[in-house]
Amino acid sequence: MISSKRLNERIETLGKISEQIEGWEGVTRLALSEKEKEAKVLVKSWMEQAGLSIYTDPAGNLIGRKEGLKPGLKPVVIGSHMDTTFNAGKYDGTLGVIAGLEVAQHINEEGIEIMRPLEVIAINDEEGVRFRDGGLFGSRAMTGKLNKEDLNLKDENGISRRQALESFGLNPDEIKKAVRKKEELELYLEMHIEQGPVLVEAGVPVGIIQGINGRYFGQVIVEGEANHCGGTPMGMRHDAFIGASEIVIGLEEILSDYSSPTVGTICTAEISPGADNIIAGRVVLSGIDIRDLDNSRRDSIVEQLKARAQEIGSRREVKIEFNDMLRTSSAMCSSHIKERMLIEAKNMKLSYIEMPSGACHDAQLMAELCDMGMIFVRSTGGSHNPNEHAKIEDIALGTELLSRTALSYLS
């Protein structure tokens, strides 16, 4: 039986493992940090309680596994992540790991016989906040998409990802051993809070996902000329900040020609010198984030933005440089998994809707290895902030649906 009490206790317990930063009330548990290490030690103990054997691959993915009765069968994998953004909520990612553990605990406590193996994976560094590379590091490792530069990236304290992995007792030189083969996995399931308003508006606790948006993640550097605010006439300026501002507005104008699920955001701006009485000489726009279920449409928007930026650069006499950092393809959920979820939801008399995922998840990369399905749980208060919330009743329903779906393939 799925335990709402245990689910809630574990969410609350992990939610307390966070950096303590003055003025912030949320959870800050960045990938490969000391706080994430503390959280993973706790999750390992829960994996042991659920009867799972445990290992960590060279990319930092924490994997718990229960063998099935029939040797040679491929495993059903349930996964999500435990790292957070800055000042985040306690449900994003963590909920999926805890739900997977609850499925394993249910199997263990009830003595349910499974034919094929079950794996529960806490996937490393989904958010990408610490090393600012767009995220999905652990699933990129499992799908063979990493390169040396991914290991050499440094955080704001000058610590490289290589060093951070080594601090966890891992050997980055063996990173290729994290790669999983296509013939190795049966299917991948992930449960996640919605991080949006659709389920609330629909008045239902659960969403069965149709597909996950593909993502472009990049950066643009605008190089102008720092100069005196009073001594430089308006017509003789090369103001990087004005050029960058036009790029931000330009993206919004481009996107006004499209509708959901097409979205775009520019997340941060770094202005140099960033001081009073000085015209900005350099602006770095980071976290250029464009998402769509249609990969070609997303790529077209990226190219439109680049063309708009170059036009702005020419007109304002500032230099424009784009850096493409990450591009992931959209992924459709497997029809047979979705059909199984629909059947189980009806058996539960569960209210649900089918919907796309605007946010990116490890599931979209895992879909390159095996069939994939996702469940959303209704959430409020937005996401990536301390107000993020999900009712335990909704969480329990989502976990029950996850469990029934997994068991239909495990048994």
C-alpha positions in Angstrom: 0.0 0.0 0.0 1.3 3.5 -0.9 1.9 5.4 2.4 0.9 9.1 2.2 2.5 9.5 5.7 5.9 8.2 4.5 5.8 10.3 1.3 5.0 13.4 3.2 7.6 12.8 5.9 10.3 12.2 3.3 9.5 15.3 1.3 9.6 17.4 4.5 12.9 15.8 5.6 14.7 16.3 2.3 13.3 19.8 2.2 15.3 20.7 5.3 18.6 19.7 3.7 19.6 23.0 2.2 22.2 25.8 2.3 21.2 28.4 4.8 21.3 31.7 3.0 20.2 35.0 4.7 16.9 36.3 3.3 16.0 33.0 1.5 13.3 30.7 2.7 13.5 28.1 0.0 15.7 25.0 -0.6 19.2 25.6 -2.1 20.8 22.2 -2.8 23.0 22.5 -5.8 24.4 19.5 -7.7 27.4 17.9 -6.2 27.4 20.2 -3.2 27.9 19.2 0.4 24.1 19.5 1.0 23.3 17.2 -1.9 25.9 14.7 -0.6 24.0 14.8 2.8 20.7 14.3 1.0 22.0 11.4 -1.0 23.3 9.7 2.1 19.8 9.8 3.5 18.3 8.6 0.2 20.7 5.7 0.2 19.4 4.6 3.6 15.8 4.7 2.2 17.0 2.6 -0.8 18.3 0.0 1.7 15.0 0.0 3.6 13.3 -0.7 0.2 15.5 -3.7 -0.4 17.5 -2.1 -3.2 21.2 -2.7 -4.0 22.9 0.6 -4.4 25.7 2.0 -6.6 26.7 5.5 -8.0 27.9 5.7 -11.5 30.9 7.9 -12.5 28.5 10.8 -13.5 27.0 10.9 -10.0 23.7 9.1 -10.8 22.6 7.3 -7.6 21.0 4.0 -8.6 19.0 1.5 -6.5 18.1 -1.8 -8.0 15.9 -4.8 -7.2 16.4 -7.9 -9.3 13.5 -9.7 -10.9 12.8 -13.4 -10.8 13.6 -14.0 -14.5 17.3 -13.4 -15.3 18.1 -11.5 -18.4 15.0 -9.3 -18.5 15.5 -5.5 -18.9 14.7 -3.2 -16.0 11.9 -0.8 -15.5 13.5 2.5 -14.4 11.8 5.2 -12.3 13.9 8.4 -12.0 14.1 12.1 -11.4 16.6 14.5 -9.7 17.5 15.8 -6.3 19.4 19.0 -7.1 17.6 22.3 -6.9 17.9 25.9 -8.2 18.7 28.7 -5.8 15.9 29.4 -3.2 13.7 26.7 -4.7 10.8 24.6 -3.6 11.0 21.2 -2.0 9.0 19.2 -4.6 10.7 19.8 -8.0 12.6 16.6 -8.9 12.7 15.3 -5.3 9.1 14.2 -5.5 9.9 11.9 -8.4 12.8 10.2 -6.5 10.7 9.8 -3.4 7.7 8.4 -5.4 10.0 5.9 -7.1 11.3 4.8 -3.7 7.7 4.5 -2.4 7.0 2.1 -5.3 10.1 0.0 -4.4 9.1 0.1 -0.7 5.6 -1.0 -1.5 6.9 -4.0 -3.5 9.3 -4.9 -0.7 6.8 -4.6 2.1 4.0 -6.4 0.3 6.3 -9.2 -0.9 5.2 -8.6 -4.5 7.1 -10.8 -6.9 8.5 -9.0 -9.9 9.7 -10.7 -13.1 12.0 -8.0 -14.4 14.4 -5.7 -12.4 13.3 -2.3 -11.0 15.7 0.6 -10.8 15.2 3.9 -9.0 17.6 6.6 -10.1 18.4 9.9 -8.5 19.8 11.5 -11.7 22.6 14.0 -11.1 22.4 17.7 -12.0 19.2 18.1 -13.9 18.9 21.8 -13.2 22.3 22.9 -14.5 22.4 25.9 -12.2 25.8 25.4 -10.6 27.8 25.0 -13.8 25.3 27.0 -16.0 25.3 24.5 -18.9 21.5 24.0 -19.3 21.3 20.9 -17.1 20.4 17.3 -17.7 24.0 16.3 -16.9 23.2 12.9 -15.5 20.9 11.9 -18.3 23.3 13.3 -20.9 25.9 11.0 -19.3 23.7 8.0 -19.6 22.9 8.8 -23.2 26.6 9.4 -24.2 26.2 13.1 -24.8 29.1 14.5 -22.7 32.4 15.9 -23.7 35.5 17.1 -21.9 34.2 20.7 -21.7 31.3 19.5 -19.6 33.8 18.3 -17.0 35.9 21.5 -17.2 33.1 24.0 -16.6 33.5 25.9 -13.3 31.0 27.3 -10.8 31.1 30.8 -9.4 33.8 29.7 -6.9 36.1 28.4 -9.5 35.4 24.7 -8.7 35.2 22.6 -11.9 32.6 19.8 -12.3 35.5 17.4 -12.5 36.7 18.5 -9.1 33.1 18.4 -7.7 32.7 14.8 -9.0 36.0 13.9 -7.4 34.8 15.3 -4.1 32.0 12.7 -4.2 34.7 10.0 -4.6 34.0 9.6 -8.3 36.4 9.2 -11.2 35.5 11.6 -14.0 37.9 9.8 -16.3 35.5 6.8 -16.2 32.5 8.9 -17.2 31.8 6.8 -20.3 31.0 3.9 -17.9 27.8 5.8 -17.1 26.5 5.2 -20.6 23.5 2.9 -20.8 22.8 1.0 -24.0 19.5 1.0 -25.9 19.1 -2.7 -25.5 19.7 -2.4 -21.8 16.5 -0.8 -20.5 12.8 -1.7 -20.8 11.2 1.6 -20.1 11.6 4.8 -18.1 8.9 6.4 -15.9 9.1 9.8 -14.2 6.6 11.6 -11.9 6.9 15.3 -11.4 5.0 18.3 -10.2 3.5 20.2 -13.1 5.2 23.5 -12.4 2.4 25.3 -14.1 -1.3 26.2 -13.8 -3.0 23.8 -16.2 -4.0 21.0 -13.7 -5.3 23.6 -11.3 -7.4 25.3 -14.0 -8.7 21.9 -15.0 -9.5 20.9 -11.5 -7.8 17.5 -11.6 -4.9 16.1 -9.5 -3.0 14.3 -12.2 -1.8 14.8 -15.8 -0.8 12.1 -18.1 1.9 13.5 -20.4 1.8 13.4 -24.2 5.3 14.7 -24.9 8.1 17.0 -23.6 9.2 20.2 -25.2 12.6 20.3 -26.9 14.9 23.1 -25.6 17.4 25.5 -27.0 19.7 27.0 -24.3 22.3 29.6 -25.2 24.0 32.9 -24.4 24.6 36.1 -26.3 27.4 38.6 -25.6 26.9 42.2 -26.6 30.2 44.2 -26.9 29.9 47.9 -27.0 32.0 50.7 -25.7 32.1 51.8 -22.1 32.2 55.6 -21.9 31.2 58.7 -19.8 27.5 59.2 -19.3 27.8 62.9 -19.5 30.5 63.4 -22.0 29.2 61.1 -24.7 26.4 62.5 -27.0 23.5 60.2 -27.6 24.2 59.8 -31.3 27.8 58.7 -30.6 27.2 55.9 -28.1 27.8 52.2 -28.5 25.6 51.2 -25.5 25.7 47.4 -25.0 22.8 47.5 -22.6 20.5 49.2 -25.0 21.4 46.7 -27.7 20.9 43.8 -25.2 17.5 45.3 -24.2 16.4 45.3 -27.8 17.3 41.6 -28.1 15.2 40.8 -25.1 12.2 42.7 -26.5 12.9 41.1 -29.9 12.5 37.6 -28.5 9.1 38.6 -27.1 8.0 40.1 -30.4 9.1 37.0 -32.3 7.2 34.7 -29.9 4.0 36.8 -30.2 3.5 35.1 -33.6 3.3 31.7 -31.9 1.1 30.1 -29.3 1.4 27.4 -26.6 3.5 25.2 -26.3 6.1 27.6 -27.8 7.8 29.6 -25.1 11.0 31.7 -24.7 12.8 33.4 -21.9 16.1 35.3 -21.3 16.9 34.6 -17.7 19.9 36.7 -16.7 21.8 39.8 -17.7 25.3 40.7 -16.6 26.2 44.3 -17.3 29.8 45.5 -17.3 31.2 47.7 -15.8 27.9 47.9 -14.1 28.6 51.1 -12.3 27.1 54.6 -12.1 28.2 57.2 -14.5 29.4 54.6 -17.1 27.7 53.6 -20.3 27.6 49.8 -20.4 30.5 48.4 -22.5 29.5 44.7 -22.3 26.4 42.7 -21.6 26.1 39.0 -21.3 22.5 37.6 -21.7 22.5 34.1 -20.3 19.8 31.5 -20.1 18.4 32.2 -23.5 15.8 29.4 -23.2 13.5 28.6 -26.1 11.2 25.5 -26.0 8.7 23.8 -28.3 7.3 20.4 -29.0 8.1 21.1 -32.7 11.9 21.0 -33.0 12.0 22.7 -36.4 9.7 25.5 -35.2 12.0 26.0 -32.2 15.1 26.1 -34.4 13.4 28.6 -36.7 12.7 30.9 -33.7 16.4 30.6 -32.6 17.5 31.6 -36.1 15.0 34.5 -36.2 16.4 35.8 -32.9 20.0 35.5 -34.1 19.1 37.5 -37.3 17.3 40.1 -35.2 20.3 40.4 -32.9 22.7 40.9 -35.8 20.4 43.6 -37.2 20.4 45.3 -33.8 24.2 45.0 -33.6 24.7 46.6 -37.0 22.3 49.4 -36.3 23.7 50.2 -32.9 27.3 49.5 -33.8 27.8 46.9 -31.2 29.3 43.4 -31.7 27.0 40.4 -31.2 28.2 36.9 -30.4 26.0 33.9 -29.8 27.1 30.8 -27.9 24.9 27.7 -28.4 25.2 25.6 -25.2 22.5 23.0 -25.3 19.9 21.7 -27.7 17.6 18.9 -26.8 15.0 17.3 -29.0 11.3 17.1 -28.0 10.2 13.6 -27.0 6.8 12.0 -27.3 5.7 9.6 -24.6 5.3 6.0 -25.7 1.8 5.2 -26.7 1.6 1.9 -24.9 2.8 3.4 -21.6 0.3 6.3 -22.0 -2.5 3.8 -22.7 -1.5 1.7 -19.6 -1.6 4.9 -17.5 -5.1 5.7 -18.9 -6.3 2.2 -18.1 -4.9 2.4 -14.5 -6.3 5.9 -14.0 -9.8 4.7 -14.9 -9.4 1.6 -12.7 -8.6 4.1 -9.8 -11.6 6.3 -10.8 -8.9 9.0 -11.0 -9.7 12.4 -12.6 -7.0 13.4 -15.1 -6.2 15.2 -18.3 -3.7 14.4 -21.1 -1.2 17.3 -21.6 2.2 18.2 -22.9 5.2 19.2 -20.7 6.5 22.6 -21.2 9.4 22.0 -18.9 12.4 19.8 -19.8 13.0 16.6 -17.8 15.5 13.8 -17.8 12.8 11.7 -19.4 13.2 13.3 -22.8 16.8 12.1 -23.0 16.0 8.7 -21.5 13.5 8.4 -24.3 16.5 8.0 -26.7 17.3 4.8 -24.8 13.9 3.2 -24.2 10.1 3.8 -24.1 9.2 6.6 -21.8 6.2 7.9 -19.8 5.5 10.7 -17.4 3.0 11.7 -14.8 2.4 15.2 -13.5 1.0 16.1 -10.1 -1.0 19.3 -9.6 1.1 22.1 -8.0 0.5 25.6 -6.9 2.7 28.7 -6.1 4.8 28.4 -9.3 8.1 26.6 -9.2 11.8 27.2 -8.6 10.7 29.3 -5.6 9.8 28.7 -2.0 6.0 28.9 -2.6 6.0 25.7 -4.7 3.5 23.3 -3.2 1.6 20.1 -3.9 -1.1 18.5 -1.8 -0.1 15.2 -0.2 -3.5 13.8 -1.4 -2.5 14.6 -5.0 1.0 13.2 -4.5 -0.4 10.0 -3.2 -2.7 9.6 -6.2 0.1 10.3 -8.6 2.3 7.7 -6.8 -0.4 5.1 -6.9 -0.8 5.6 -10.6 3.0 5.4 -11.0 3.1 2.2 -8.9 0.2 0.5 -10.9 1.9 1.5 -14.2 5.3 0.2 -13.1 3.9 -3.1 -11.7 2.0 -3.8 -14.9 5.4 -4.0 -16.6 7.3 -5.6 -13.8 5.0 -8.5 -13.0 
